Amino acid sequence: GEGGGQILRTALSLSMITGTPFRIERIRAGRAKPGLLRQHLTAVNAAAAICGAEVSGAELGARQLVFHPGTIRAGDYRFAIGSAGSATLVLQTVLPALWHAAGPSTVAVSGGTHNSAAPPADFLQAVWLPLMARMGAAMRLDLLRHGFYPAGGGELVAQVAPCPALRPLWLAD
């Protein structure tokens, strides 16, 4: 099949958390612009920085990537997509890994904050974060600047605390 952006982001998150390396091929092969775009490359580089991963294929347009994670490290991180690519998707890639860090972290991502094919920052603040909090993940997300297509230029800052274990989420209604 075709390794889409969501497959890549999920693989990065799970690889960081489990310590399991992965190789993905045919990245976004069925798309008009195949390979890694800026937001995908930023997610790869952010994941690599957070866990000290060894990576090959991390370049714009790459259709294949090999990722060998190291140990997740708490810290203060800043990542710039350099386009209107989704800052929220980059955050959703790295925040679950940072729940497993030894201490609190801050992650700032600049780019698009309100994209047509990604959850907007308002959704993360109003829906995703409260649900994750019910599961035990302590986070805060601040929208410093809105960023829309085509310019981007928005900025989100997340503060995340370690989460020893997630609780089950019961959504009866």
N, C-alpha and C positions, 0 to 999 in steps of 0.2 A: 504494500500500500504506500500511500503518500504520507510522509512524516510532517504533519502540520505543526503550526506554532504551539497549539495547546499540548500536543504530544511532547514537544520539546520542553516546554515549561514544566509539565508534570514530571518528565524524566529527570530534569535538573533537581526539582524539589525532592523527589524520592531518592535520588542518588546521594544528595547531601545528607539526608536524614539517615539512610541505611548504610552509607559508606560503600555502596555498590557501584562500580564503574559501568558505563554504558557506551554504546556506539549507535548512532542514528544515521541512517542513509536516506537519500531522496527527500531531503528537507524541503517541504512546501513544493514538491515536484509538480503537482497539478495546478499550481497558481500561475497567474499572468507574469508575476515576477518571482520565479522560484528561488530557493535558497534563503539564507539568513538576511533579513532586513535589519535596520538599525535597532528596533525594539527587541528583536530576538537576540541579536549580538550583545546588546546591553544586558539582557537577562543572563546570557551565558557568562559574560565578564563579571557581573555582580555575583553570581553563584560561585564562580572561581575565586573571587576575592574573599568571599565569606568563609569558604572552606579550604582555601589554599590548594585548589585543584590543579592538576596537570591537564591541559586541554590542547587538542590539535584540531584544526579546522575552524577556529574562531576568527572568521573574517567575513566581511560583507559578501553576500552572494554564495557563500559556501553551502554545498548540498550534503555535506557529510561532516559529522562531529564525533570526536572521541573525548569522553570526560571521565577523569579519574579523581574522585573527591578525596580531600584530606579531612582534617578535623574542623568542625564548625567553630568559628571564633566570634565572640562578642566584640562589638566595637562601634565606632562612628563611621558610617559609610556614606558616600555621595556618588551618584551615578547620573550622567547626562546622556540622554538618548540622542540628542542633536537633531531631532526632527519632531513631528507631532505624534510619533509612535507612543503607544500606551504606557504611561508611567504606572497605571494601576496593575497592569499585567506583570510588569517587572516586580512590583511589590508583592503580588500574590505568589510569585515564584520563590522569593527569598524569605518572606516572613515565617512560613512554617518551619524552615530550617533554623531560624534564629530562636524559635521557641526551645530548641535543644541546645542552645549555647550556655556557657557557664555563667554568664552575666547579662545585664541589660544592653540593648543596642539601639542605635538611632540610624535610620536609613532615609536619606533624601534622594528623590528621583525627580529629574526635570525632563519634561517632554509634554505629551498630550495628556490632559487630565479628564477630558470628555470626548471620547472617540465613539464613532458609530458602531464599531464591531468589538467593543470591550466595555466592561462595567465602568461607569463614570465614578469619579471620586465621591460624589454624593451617595451613591449606592454603597460603596465600601463603608463610608461613615455611618449611614443610617440603617443598613441592613446587615452587611457582612460582619463588621466589627461587633455589634451587639450579639449576633449568633455565636461568633467565636468566643466572646466573653462568657456566654452561658456554658461553653464547653471548658472554660478555665484559662483561655489565652488572654493575657492582659496586654492590651495595645492601645495606642492613641494615634490618630491620624489627623494631621493638620494640612489643610489646603492653603498654601501660601499665595499661589497665583494660579488662575485658570489658564489652561492651554488647549486651544482648539486647532483643528486642521485648517489651513495647511502650515501655519507658523509654529504651533507647539508653544514652547516658552512657559508652560505651567510648571509648578513645583509642589510636590507632596513631601511631607516629612512624617515618618512613622517612628514611634518609640515603642519598643517591644521588650517585655520582660520574659525571662525563661519560664517555661511551662513544663513542670515535671511529667504530667500526664494529662491528656485531654479526657474530659468526661463525655459520656454519650449525650447526644442531642435528641431530645424528644420533641417532635413537632406534631402534636395530635390534631391541631386545628389549622 
